Amino acid sequence: MGRSFLLGIALGIVIGLYAAPMLGRPRIGLSKMSNVLSKLGTGSEHVPDKATRPTDDRAKSELFRISKWDITKHGDGSTVNVKRCISIYENTVACELVAHLGWIEGEKLVESIFEGGPDGWNMVAAKNR
């Protein structure tokens, strides 16, 4: 039993040392996604055209805002493209985004929810896939 305990502690330390560098990186959170989805009805399956969905620039600025990332620090090396959106409620769309973030290699797929308002589309939730 003593060897198993020591082996478990050693394995835990190794896993902790491996995972620790990843903890400091910015990441996309699920903060409001489940709360927003629970409030929304089934909605229509209407696919909005490009005029009634967020632009790529708006999606980028909103993703940085909701994720609390510094756009002045990481914005130049990052792009966000709105691939497709579906209307899920009045003035609310769910969109699939492809993000190329300056501090992460490759692309990340992001699911997001936008609400239309007087100042444009505001992201209320985002989740990476």
N, C-alpha and C positions, 0 to 999 in steps of 0.2 A: 504494500500500500504506500510506503514511503517513496519508492521509485516512481510510481504513477503520479503522485502529487508533484514531485520535482519535475518530471517530464511535462506535466500540464503547465506548470509555471514557466518553464523554459519555452514551450510552444507559444504561450500567451505573450511573452516578451518579444519573440521573433515576429509574431503577427502585428503586435503593437508598433514595433520599429518599422515594419513595412507600410503600415497604414498611416502613420503619423504625418508624412509629407503631404498626403492627399487632403488632410483635414484643413489646411490653411488656404486652399484654393477656393476662389469664388465658384459658386454653383447655383443652379436654378432650383428654387424651392417650390414646395407644393402648398405653400401657406394657405391660400384661400380656395384652391381648386375644388375640393370636395364640398365646401360650404356653398360656393356659387352653384355648382352642379345640382345640389340638393334643392336649391330655391327655384331653379329653372324648370319650366314645364317641358313637355316633350317637344314643343315647337314644331315648326314646319321643316320640311327637308329642302327648302328653297336654297339654291346655291347663289350667293350674291355675285354680281359682276364686279369688275375691278373698280368701278366708281363707288361702290357701296361697301368697300372693305378697306382695311388699313393699308397704307402704302408701305413699302419696304423701309423707308426712313422712319416713319412713325412707329412701325413694329420694333425697329432697333432701339429707338429712344425709349419706348415704353418697356421693352425687355430690360434695358439697363436700369430704368427707374424702379421697376417692381422688384428687381433682384438686388437693388442697392449697390450696384457696381458703379465705379467712377468712369463715366463716359469720356472725360477729358484725358484720363490715363490709358484706357484700353479701347476707346472708340475708334481711333484711326485704323487700327489693324483688324477691325471686326466688321462683318456684314451680316445682315439678316434679310432673308428673302421670304415673302409670303407665298407659299405654294398653292394652297387652296383653303377656302373658307366655306362654312355652312351656317346658315341662319338657324339659331336655336331658340330665339325668343325675340320680342320686340326690341329693335335696336341692339341686339346682342348676336355676335357671331363667334363661332369656334373656328380657329385657324390652325393650320399646320405650318410651322416655320422651319426653315433650314438656317441655322446659325453657324457662321465661321467666326469663332472668337479668337482674338489675338493671342491669348495665353493658353489655348488648347489646340492641339494638333487635330486636323480633320474637321468634319462637320458634325453638328449635333442637331437632332430632330427635336423640336419643341412644340408641344400642344399648348394653345393659349386661348383665352376667352377675352374678347373685347366688347366693351359697351360703347355705343355711340352717344355723344353728348354735344353740347354747343361748341366746344373747343376741339372736336374731332373724336377719333377712336381712342379710348383709354383701356389699357390692359388691366384686367382685374385678377387674373390668375395665369400661371404658367407652370408647365411641368415638362421636364425633359424625358424623352423616350429612349 
